Every structure is written in C-alpha cells, then in structure tokens.
Amino acid sequence: METYSFLREFADSWMLLVLFCFFVAVILWVIRPGSNTTHRDTAGIPFRNEDKPAASKEARP
C-alpha cells in the first residue's frame, strides 16, 4: 500500500473519529457545572473598571 493511500484511509476513518471525540470533549468541558464562575468572571472583564479607568503601571508608586 502506498503512503498516500494509507494516510488518506487513516484520515477518513480514525482521525475523523478522534477529532469528533475531541470536539465533544471540548464542548463538555465548556458546559461542565464548575465552569460557570470562570465564564462569568471572564465575561465581566470589560466592565471591571466602570467607575474610573484602571491605574497604569507608571502611575503606581
């Protein structure tokens, strides 16, 4: 069997299955119960300094 045919067959069967399982695992990782606080904290980053701008590193003593 030549190399191209072998790699093509492998990509069409097993690699497709591996990538699909990886996709499902990522989706399950994102919607797991413990990740809710992490997502809320990350989503609020633009609004953390709503009252005043954040102090720059140069202005700090």
Secondary structure, 3 states (H helix, E strand, C coil): CCHHHHHHHHHHHHHHHHHHHHHHHHHHHHCCHHHHHHHHHHHCHHHCCCCCCCCCCCCCC
